[in-house]
Amino acid sequence: MSKETKKDISGRLAEVIVHGMQEKKGNDIVRMDLRNINATLSDYFVICHADSAAQINAIASSVEAEVYKAFGQEPWRKEGQNNGEWILLDFVDVVVHIFRTEKRSHYGIEDLWGDAQVESYQSA
C-alpha cells in the first residue's frame, strides 16, 4: 500500500469516528493530525468529552459501530470502559479518546501534542 493510500484511509477512518461521536452528542470534538510530528505512532487522535459515564459509553459504542459498518474493523485495543472517566479506542492509525468533562482538561492531551494540526467539529 502506498503512503498516499494509507493517508487517505486513516483520514477517512478519522472522519467516520467523528461521525460516530456526533451521533451521540460528543462535546468539543477535535481531530488532531499527527502525521507531520516526529515519533508519533498514530496518524490522528480524535477527542471529545461527555458529562456522564452513560454518555461516554454510548459514544464509544457509536464509534465502534460506525467504524465496523464502514470498514469491518474492530478496535485493536480498548481501555477504560469500566471506569466511565476516559475510554480509549485504538484503531492503530487513529486513536480515540472519550473523556468525562473534568478529566479532559486535567489530562490536557491537546496541550501535549501542541504541534498537531487541529480541526474542530460540532455535534450533530
N, C-alpha and C positions, 0 to 999 in steps of 0.2 A: 504494500500500500504506500502510495506516495505521501510525502509530508503534507502536501496541499489537501489531499483527500482526508487525512486524519484531522486537519484543522476544521474542515467542513463538517465532519461527523461530530467532533467534540462541540463545535458551535451549535449545531442542531440539537444535540443532547442537552446542552445548557438551556436552549430555548424551550424544549419540552419540559424540563424541570421547572422553569419559571412559570409555565402554564399550569403545571400541577399545583404550585404554590398559590397562584392566583385563584384557582378554583375553590380553594378553602380559605381565602381571605388572609393569606400571609401578609404581615406588616413590613413595610420598608424593604421590599425585595431588591437585592442588588446582585449583579453578576460581575465578578472580578476576573478580568482577563490576565492570567499569569504567564502567558506564553512567552513574553519578552523579558521575563525576570529569570536570572540565572539561578540554578539549583532548586527549581520547583519540580515537584513530581506530577502535578496535575496541570491541565490547561486552564481550568476555570474553578473558582469557588462560587457557589450560588448560596446566598444567605438571606434569611428572613427571621422574623420573630412573631410570637403569639403570646396571648395573655394567660392561657391555661394549658395544662397538660393534655386535656382532651383535644384542644385545637392543634397543639404540636403534633400529636399522634395522627390526627386527621390529615394534616398537611403532609406528613411523611408517607402515609398510605396513598394519598392522592399522587404524590410524586412517583412513588413506586409503580402505581397503576398506569400512569401516563407514559412512563419510560418503557414499561413492559408492552403496552399497546403499540408504541411507535417503533421499538427496537427489539422486542422479545428478550430484553435484558433485565436481569435482577441485579441489585447492588452486590458488589464483590464483598463488601463488609458493611455491617450496621452496628452502631453503638448508641447507647443511651436510651433505648426505648422503654426501659423500666423506671427511669428516674423522672421523666417528664420535665427536665430542665434544659437539655441540649441533645438533640438527635443528630447524628452524623450518618449520612448515607454515602458510601464511597463507590462511585461508578468508574473508578480508576482515572479517566481523563477529566472527570468532573466530580468534585466533592461538594456535597450538600450539607449545610449547617442550618438547623432549625432550632432557634433559641427561645427560651422563655424571655420575656421582655427585659427584665433586670439583668439577666445573665449575659445578654448580648453586649451591653455596654461594659460589663465587668471584664469580659474576656477580650474585647476590642480587636477582633480578628481583622477588621478593615484597617486598623492602625498598624498592625503587624506587617501587613502587605501593602503599605502606603504607596509603593511604586506601581501597583497594578492599575490598569485602566478599569474604571468602574462605570457601570451602566445601571441606572435605577429604573424600577418598574412599579406601576400601580397595581393594586389588587383589582380583580375583575368585578 
